[in-house]
């Protein structure tokens, strides 16, 4: 580690940090070596922080001692303590961040967020969004970049606005992925509402079963998705017979968690009716935990506000009960208690 000295440039320190991080993450690296690389990274982080402080204090950031190629910002941001000086570090990048490729910028957003440099992450995210408009990204790439920014939890409202503006460039599958990502962050806004309204008007002919399930599940986290969830559940019901049993159970449970009239009563009944026809023959393939989930999913369908259980509910619960009797010895007491309650 002799190169990581007081005389090292920031770029030299970054190269050593990158090598240490790669060694620590390599499969088969011993705990002892990982401990030593982590210790080395802590020391490098202190040296980098000192360099950044000097650059800010002396105003000599243009010196080659401090300049850092963009590709080395990521390992630097991963160093302990560097995130506090991330704004200074971003000014040392060569070329300037606004000229860097979008892929590098999105990687930096995630690195900045992980390195406790949230302000820098937001700043870079805004640069990315500007570049997206300027570069006219195509659908798959556009969706990928938006989902990366959303997953990092930055510029969520700006991402929702971009989703509205770019909806014509995205397939329904790509649009759904972005909506799910926003819902997972519990984001709600006028732009999110508008995006859901636009999505609800689509044919949804290229959306996959996995995407339908993700949308239904995410609807419990964002009220904006209530605009389109009835259509999503209706389409999922049509395809339910081809789904694995575990996914069908997850859909039923997701719909059970959606309160109010977001999913129409007839849509819920259609789903339950289809589940009754398709699931009994697949119950034997379900693990015990999935049987519990199925019982809990069907329970709310017994009727709201004291209504009598529907025939479909009774049939499905009877099928679950028969499967439980076959596997009593395999079910732990907590699962049996939940099933009894179901």
C-alpha positions as CSV (number, residue, x, y, z in Angstrom):
1,X,0.0,0.0,0.0
2,X,3.0,2.3,-0.3
3,X,1.5,4.1,-3.2
4,X,-1.3,5.3,-1.0
5,X,0.8,8.0,0.7
6,X,0.6,11.7,1.5
7,X,2.2,12.4,-1.9
8,X,-0.4,10.4,-3.9
9,X,-2.7,12.2,-6.3
10,X,-6.5,11.7,-5.8
11,X,-6.4,9.5,-9.0
12,X,-3.7,7.3,-7.6
13,X,-5.6,6.9,-4.4
14,X,-8.7,6.0,-6.4
15,X,-6.9,3.3,-8.3
16,X,-5.6,1.7,-5.0
17,X,-9.1,2.0,-3.5
18,X,-10.6,0.3,-6.6
19,X,-8.1,-2.6,-6.4
20,X,-8.8,-3.0,-2.6
21,X,-12.6,-3.0,-3.2
22,X,-12.4,-5.6,-6.0
23,X,-10.2,-7.8,-3.9
24,X,-12.6,-7.6,-0.9
25,X,-15.6,-8.5,-3.1
26,X,-13.9,-11.4,-4.9
27,X,-15.3,-14.8,-4.2
28,X,-13.1,-16.9,-2.0
29,X,-11.2,-13.9,-0.4
30,X,-10.4,-14.9,3.2
31,X,-11.9,-12.9,6.1
32,X,-8.4,-11.9,7.1
33,X,-7.7,-10.3,3.7
34,X,-11.1,-8.7,3.7
35,X,-10.4,-7.1,7.1
36,X,-7.0,-5.8,5.9
37,X,-8.5,-4.4,2.7
38,X,-11.2,-2.6,4.7
39,X,-8.6,-1.1,6.9
40,X,-6.7,0.0,3.9
41,X,-9.8,1.6,2.5
42,X,-10.4,3.5,5.7
43,X,-6.9,4.9,5.5
44,X,-7.2,5.8,1.9
45,X,-10.5,7.5,2.7
46,X,-8.8,9.7,5.2
47,X,-6.1,10.7,2.7
48,X,-8.8,11.5,0.0
49,X,-10.8,13.6,2.5
50,X,-7.6,15.5,3.3
51,X,-6.9,16.1,-0.4
52,X,-10.4,17.3,-1.0
53,X,-10.2,19.7,2.0
54,X,-6.9,21.1,0.6
55,X,-8.4,21.6,-2.8
56,X,-11.4,23.5,-1.4
57,X,-9.3,25.6,1.0
58,X,-6.6,26.6,-1.6
59,X,-8.9,26.8,-4.6
60,X,-6.4,24.8,-6.6
61,X,-8.8,22.1,-7.9
62,X,-7.5,22.6,-11.4
63,X,-4.1,21.1,-10.3
64,X,-3.4,17.6,-11.6
65,X,-2.9,16.6,-8.0
66,X,-6.6,16.7,-7.5
67,X,-8.2,16.0,-10.9
68,X,-10.0,12.7,-11.2
69,X,-11.2,10.8,-14.3
70,X,-15.0,10.2,-14.0
71,X,-14.6,6.4,-13.9
72,X,-12.7,6.7,-10.6
73,X,-15.4,8.7,-8.8
74,X,-17.3,5.5,-8.0
75,X,-14.6,3.8,-5.9
76,X,-13.9,7.1,-4.2
77,X,-17.5,7.6,-3.2
78,X,-17.4,4.1,-1.7
79,X,-14.6,5.1,0.7
80,X,-15.5,5.8,4.4
81,X,-15.9,9.6,5.0
82,X,-15.5,10.7,1.4
83,X,-19.3,11.3,1.0
84,X,-19.1,14.4,3.3
85,X,-16.8,16.1,0.6
86,X,-18.7,14.7,-2.4
87,X,-19.6,18.1,-3.8
88,X,-15.9,19.1,-3.9
89,X,-15.1,15.7,-5.5
90,X,-17.6,16.2,-8.2
91,X,-15.9,19.5,-9.3
92,X,-12.7,17.6,-9.8
93,X,-14.1,15.2,-12.4
94,X,-12.6,15.1,-15.8
95,X,-14.4,15.5,-18.1
96,X,-17.0,17.6,-16.2
97,X,-20.0,15.5,-15.0
98,X,-22.3,17.2,-17.5
99,X,-20.3,15.7,-20.4
100,X,-20.0,12.2,-18.9
101,X,-21.9,9.2,-20.5
102,X,-25.3,8.6,-19.0
103,X,-24.4,5.1,-17.9
104,X,-21.5,6.5,-15.8
105,X,-23.8,9.1,-14.3
106,X,-26.5,6.7,-13.3
107,X,-23.8,4.5,-11.6
108,X,-22.6,7.6,-9.8
109,X,-26.1,8.4,-8.5
110,X,-26.2,5.0,-6.8
111,X,-22.7,5.3,-5.5
112,X,-23.4,8.8,-4.1
113,X,-26.5,7.6,-2.4
114,X,-24.7,4.7,-0.8
115,X,-21.9,7.0,0.2
116,X,-24.2,9.3,2.2
117,X,-23.9,12.0,-0.4
118,X,-27.6,12.5,-1.1
119,X,-27.2,16.0,-2.3
120,X,-24.7,15.0,-4.9
121,X,-27.0,12.1,-6.0
122,X,-29.9,14.5,-6.5
123,X,-27.6,16.9,-8.5
124,X,-26.3,14.1,-10.8
125,X,-29.9,12.8,-11.2
126,X,-31.0,16.2,-12.6
127,X,-28.0,16.1,-15.0
128,X,-29.2,12.6,-16.1
129,X,-32.7,13.8,-16.7
130,X,-31.5,16.8,-18.8
131,X,-29.3,14.5,-20.8
132,X,-32.2,12.1,-21.4
133,X,-34.2,14.8,-23.0
134,X,-31.2,16.0,-25.1
135,X,-30.1,12.5,-26.3
136,X,-33.6,11.3,-27.2
137,X,-33.2,7.9,-25.5
138,X,-35.2,5.0,-26.9
139,X,-37.8,3.1,-24.9
140,X,-35.7,0.3,-23.3
141,X,-32.8,2.5,-22.4
142,X,-35.2,5.3,-21.3
143,X,-37.0,2.9,-19.0
144,X,-33.7,1.4,-17.6
145,X,-32.3,4.8,-16.7
146,X,-35.6,6.0,-15.1
147,X,-35.8,2.8,-13.0
148,X,-32.2,3.2,-11.8
149,X,-32.9,6.7,-10.7
150,X,-36.1,5.7,-9.0
151,X,-34.5,2.7,-7.3
152,X,-31.9,5.0,-5.9
153,X,-34.7,7.1,-4.4
154,X,-33.6,10.4,-6.1
155,X,-35.6,13.0,-8.1
156,X,-38.8,10.9,-7.9
157,X,-41.1,13.8,-8.9
158,X,-38.9,14.7,-11.8
159,X,-38.8,11.0,-12.9
160,X,-42.7,10.8,-12.7
161,X,-42.8,14.0,-14.8
162,X,-40.4,12.4,-17.3
163,X,-42.5,9.3,-17.4
164,X,-45.5,11.3,-18.4
165,X,-43.6,13.2,-21.1
166,X,-42.0,10.0,-22.5
167,X,-45.1,7.7,-22.3
168,X,-45.4,7.5,-26.1
169,X,-41.8,6.2,-26.3
170,X,-42.4,3.4,-23.8
171,X,-44.1,0.0,-24.2
172,X,-46.8,-0.9,-21.6
173,X,-44.3,-3.3,-20.0
174,X,-41.6,-0.6,-19.7
175,X,-44.2,1.9,-18.4
176,X,-45.4,-0.6,-15.8
177,X,-41.8,-1.2,-14.5
178,X,-41.4,2.5,-13.9
179,X,-44.8,2.8,-12.2
180,X,-44.0,-0.2,-9.9
181,X,-40.6,1.4,-9.0
182,X,-42.3,4.6,-8.1
183,X,-44.9,2.8,-6.0
184,X,-42.3,0.8,-4.2
185,X,-40.9,4.2,-3.0
186,X,-44.5,5.2,-1.9
187,X,-44.3,8.1,-4.3
188,X,-47.6,9.9,-5.0
189,X,-48.0,13.1,-7.0
190,X,-50.0,14.8,-9.8
191,X,-47.5,13.5,-12.3
192,X,-47.7,9.9,-10.9
193,X,-51.5,10.2,-11.1
194,X,-51.3,11.4,-14.7
195,X,-48.9,8.5,-15.6
196,X,-51.3,6.0,-14.1
197,X,-54.3,7.5,-16.1
198,X,-52.3,7.3,-19.3
199,X,-51.3,3.7,-18.5
200,X,-54.9,2.7,-17.8
201,X,-55.8,3.7,-21.3
202,X,-53.3,1.4,-22.9
203,X,-54.1,-2.0,-24.4
204,X,-51.5,-3.7,-22.2
205,X,-51.0,-6.2,-24.9
206,X,-47.2,-6.6,-24.3
207,X,-47.3,-6.8,-20.5
208,X,-46.0,-10.0,-18.9
209,X,-47.6,-12.0,-16.1
210,X,-44.7,-11.0,-13.8
211,X,-45.4,-7.3,-14.5
212,X,-49.1,-7.7,-13.8
213,X,-48.3,-9.4,-10.5
214,X,-45.8,-6.6,-9.6
215,X,-48.4,-3.9,-10.4
216,X,-51.1,-5.6,-8.3
217,X,-48.7,-6.0,-5.4
218,X,-47.4,-2.4,-5.6
219,X,-51.0,-1.0,-5.6
220,X,-51.1,-1.5,-1.8
221,X,-48.2,1.1,-1.5
222,X,-49.5,3.8,-3.8
223,X,-53.0,5.1,-4.0
224,X,-52.2,6.5,-7.5
225,X,-52.1,2.9,-8.9
226,X,-55.7,2.5,-7.9
227,X,-56.5,4.3,-11.2
228,X,-55.3,1.3,-13.2
229,X,-55.3,-1.7,-10.8
230,X,-58.9,-2.9,-11.7
231,X,-57.8,-3.3,-15.3
232,X,-54.6,-5.0,-14.3
233,X,-56.4,-7.5,-12.1
234,X,-58.9,-8.2,-14.8
235,X,-56.2,-9.0,-17.3
236,X,-54.3,-11.1,-14.7
237,X,-57.5,-13.1,-14.1
238,X,-57.8,-14.0,-17.8
239,X,-54.2,-15.3,-17.7
240,X,-54.4,-16.9,-14.2
241,X,-54.8,-20.5,-15.5
242,X,-51.3,-20.4,-17.0
243,X,-49.7,-19.0,-13.8
244,X,-47.7,-21.0,-11.3
245,X,-49.8,-21.7,-8.2
246,X,-47.5,-19.6,-6.0
247,X,-47.9,-16.6,-8.3
248,X,-51.7,-17.0,-8.3
249,X,-51.7,-17.0,-4.5
250,X,-49.6,-13.9,-4.4
251,X,-52.1,-12.2,-6.7
252,X,-55.0,-13.2,-4.5
253,X,-53.2,-11.9,-1.5
254,X,-52.3,-8.6,-3.2
255,X,-55.9,-8.0,-4.2
256,X,-57.1,-8.8,-0.7
257,X,-54.9,-6.0,0.6
258,X,-56.3,-3.4,-1.8
259,X,-59.0,-1.6,0.1
260,X,-62.1,0.3,-1.1
261,X,-63.4,0.2,-4.7
262,X,-60.1,0.4,-6.6
263,X,-60.8,-3.2,-7.6
264,X,-64.5,-3.5,-8.6
265,X,-66.6,-6.2,-6.8
266,X,-67.2,-8.1,-10.0
267,X,-63.5,-8.1,-10.8
268,X,-62.7,-9.6,-7.3
269,X,-65.4,-12.2,-7.8
270,X,-64.1,-13.1,-11.3
271,X,-60.6,-13.5,-9.8
272,X,-61.9,-15.7,-7.0
273,X,-64.0,-17.8,-9.4
274,X,-61.0,-18.4,-11.7
275,X,-58.8,-19.2,-8.7
276,X,-61.4,-21.8,-7.5
277,X,-61.3,-23.4,-10.9
278,X,-57.5,-23.5,-11.4
279,X,-55.9,-23.7,-7.9
280,X,-57.3,-26.8,-6.3
281,X,-55.4,-29.1,-8.6
282,X,-52.2,-27.2,-7.9
283,X,-52.4,-27.0,-4.1
284,X,-50.2,-30.0,-3.6
285,X,-47.4,-28.1,-5.2
286,X,-47.6,-25.3,-2.7
287,X,-45.3,-25.1,0.4
288,X,-47.0,-24.8,3.7
289,X,-46.3,-21.0,3.9
290,X,-48.1,-20.6,0.6
291,X,-51.2,-22.5,1.9
292,X,-51.3,-20.0,4.8
293,X,-51.1,-17.1,2.4
294,X,-53.9,-18.5,0.3
295,X,-56.2,-18.9,3.3
296,X,-55.4,-15.3,4.3
297,X,-56.0,-14.1,0.8
298,X,-59.4,-15.7,0.4
299,X,-60.6,-14.7,3.9
300,X,-61.5,-11.1,3.0
301,X,-63.5,-12.4,0.1
302,X,-65.9,-14.1,2.5
303,X,-67.9,-10.9,2.2
304,X,-67.5,-7.3,3.3
305,X,-69.6,-5.7,6.1
306,X,-71.0,-9.0,7.3
307,X,-72.1,-10.4,3.9
308,X,-72.3,-14.2,3.6
309,X,-69.4,-16.0,2.0
310,X,-69.7,-16.5,-1.7
311,X,-69.9,-20.0,-3.2
312,X,-66.5,-19.5,-4.7
313,X,-64.9,-18.6,-1.3
314,X,-66.4,-21.7,0.3
315,X,-65.2,-24.0,-2.5
316,X,-61.7,-22.7,-2.4
317,X,-61.5,-22.8,1.4
318,X,-62.8,-26.4,1.4
319,X,-60.0,-27.3,-1.1
320,X,-57.4,-25.6,1.1
321,X,-58.8,-27.4,4.2
322,X,-58.6,-30.8,2.4
323,X,-54.9,-30.1,1.5
324,X,-54.2,-29.1,5.1
325,X,-55.6,-32.4,6.5
326,X,-53.3,-34.3,4.2
327,X,-50.3,-32.3,5.5
328,X,-51.1,-31.8,9.2
329,X,-47.8,-33.3,10.3
330,X,-45.8,-30.9,8.0
331,X,-47.4,-27.8,9.3
332,X,-46.0,-26.0,12.4
333,X,-48.4,-24.8,15.1
334,X,-48.3,-21.1,14.1
335,X,-49.3,-22.0,10.5
336,X,-52.1,-24.2,11.8
337,X,-53.4,-21.3,13.9
338,X,-53.4,-18.9,11.0
339,X,-55.2,-21.4,8.8
340,X,-57.8,-21.9,11.4
341,X,-58.4,-18.2,11.6
342,X,-58.5,-18.1,7.8
